[in-house]
Amino acid sequence: MKKLYLKELKRMVPVKAISFGIVLIVAIVMTFSGSAIATEKWTFKFPTFEPEHSLFSKQYWHWWCYRVEELSEGRVKFEKYPGQTLIKAPDIFEAVKDGICETGLFTIPYEAGFVPLPTAKELPFSFVDFDTHHYMWLQFMKVGLQDYFHSYNVHCVADSAWDAYSFWTSKRWGPIEKLEDLKGCKIRSPGGQMSEACKAMGAVPVAMPSPEAYTAMERGTLDCLTMPESSNIAFSLEEVTAYICRPDYATTGVPIIVNLDVWNSLPKEIQDIMHQAGEEAYFNCSEQIIKADKEMVAPIVEKRGIKVVDLDPKERERMRKACASVWDKWLEDNGDTFNGLGKKMYDIVVRTVGRP
């Protein structure tokens, strides 16, 4: 019996040795591969169109970059190109889509003729507050907006907080105090539904990148500016403004996007970090906008002696009703788009804030 046991033991030793060797090799491979995954790093180009000191650069776009870098413990880095230093504003979406840069911005009104459905965010007089607007965006995503983005080879990682648009007019044109004061007014508009709203109210929208607006106001090519007020300050447009009217008639967004091929190549951990940073960036930016309106915009407007029009609520309601046709046209043009996604998004806006 003892001889048989020893014989069996000798037979098993090589087998155990081989098994142990295999386990050891697997463990070594897993250790090294895991280490490689843990130490894998990425550097992405990130172009924007506003200057580096602007509120949206500091508190939203670049804030998101820094937050991703922080959460990834330096595994993700960004080369930032503010103020159109790498790519012109109207071309950034296509640059990300085509892989010329890995990350960047999606300026909703600039791409309205090419990527129309996100302009549901711009339907006139639909902005109530930041939380409500963000809620609508999250509902858009639930019903299929991210799939729509994927059809353009981009992935959206962050909603964009953008305050309501006002009218900044030149001394030459005068104040906007009633609906009729907009008739024939040449307004710098980014496009999309803001331009449609301006037309519905009798104005003449002029498509123009933000950096060109100052000279146009000086020369009289423009009579009025319509942008977020912190952006107006970033481009020193208070210097060519005499009056401000605040009907809060529209807003838009400039979300952050990632090239879809790049996105699909990233581990889930990094994808989750980008989404988390995006959500945090939205609320950081919205808080900073509210703060800036009180602490930055208001003092500059007062110092420059710009007259702020106390708009009669009845006049604002007239402006709102004048824009009802814009809603009808949007639904007519986009309701059936992407298997009816447009209608679903339209219904979300109507259920949330009503329509003119």
Helices and strands as residue ranges (DSSP letters): H 2-39, E 42-47, H 55-56, I 57-61, H 62-71, E 76-81, G 89-91, H 92-97, E 103-105, G 108-111, G 117-122, H 130-143, H 145-150, E 154-158, E 167-169, G 179-182, E 186-189, H 192-200, E 204-207, G 210-212, H 213-219, E 224-225, H 229-234, G 237-240, E 243-245, E 256-259, H 260-265, H 268-292, I 293-297, H 298-304, E 307-308, H 313-322, H 324-334, H 337-353
